[in-house]
Amino acid sequence: MATMMDTGRIPGLSLVVVDSKRSLYAGGFGTADPATGAPAAPTTAYLWFSMTKIVTATAAMTLVENGRLQLDAPAADYVDYLRAPSASQPTVGQLLTHTAGLSNPLPLRWVHPAEQEPPAVEDLLRSVMSRPRAYRHAPGQMARYTNIGYLALGQSIEAVSGMPVTSYLQQAVLDPAGMTGTGFAYRPGTPAATGYVRAPRAADPLLRRLLPPGVAGTRHSAYLGLRPFYVDGAAYGGLVGDVADAGRFLRLHLGDGRIQGRRILSAETARSMRVIEHPGKPFDHGIGWFRRPTQKAGDWVEHLGAGAGFWNVMRLYPEQGLGIVVMTNSTTTYDFEPLFALLTTASWP
């Protein structure tokens, strides 16, 4: 852990290891806020960014199970402005597996300060879909990771559930899974990590121009701190919470859709989500879950969550019955594979 944090220049990190029944280990390392010295802990809140997508996918599959959402139905049946210009129309299932052919514009400014009202997601999605090459590829071809697909999936969930996607994810997944420390806003009184961008002081003016006004904060040594902010578009990256709850979410999937006696998905559906059958760039995809193409032994699926100030990973090892989540307040990637190799070969009591 010390080696990973040192070489990755990580200010603070929280970690959890779970099996289907309990948390095997939870800990914090380094500082959640170097400016104050507040330590990172398992209860420290981080922005989940794209780790939100697998929660959105899980919620969508509850609607599929009760017949309100059809995987093979054109997405435009639920949200009319998702209609593609070609005869071949992308389906809901293709939104879930990143095979709808959508573009993936860099969402660098798709955030807003926590004290400001968020922009309307429908306006954001309509704007993106009105661009000349919103659909860059024919639906059903190679998987190409895109945030737009999960913005569209979120609007589809709203259309069939009759409620905001944030409310449906809370009702369908977060609450029944007991994820009480996670939602779409920072919880008053809950410790939260400050996001950091490691960059030379000379880069501060550029970073302040790139980020929306009010997001860039004060510098601490080699790091520019970020003030609390939220992602524009809850369904693709809006969750805020801790590794303890992320561990509970992995327990739900290790339990094949069941956690602490409560069934959220059928076992068949939960297992189907982690079938990686769509080759792609840079990931091979299943329903929500993905995996980088690899020659390594073992059967695992994962989702990353990265953006300004935070870089996270959750990984599921179904054959070993283990799940691992690491959440950090660092913008840059780090080599977590040696740590995961140790954790998956440890003897857990």
Disulfide bonds with the S-S distance in Angstrom:
none
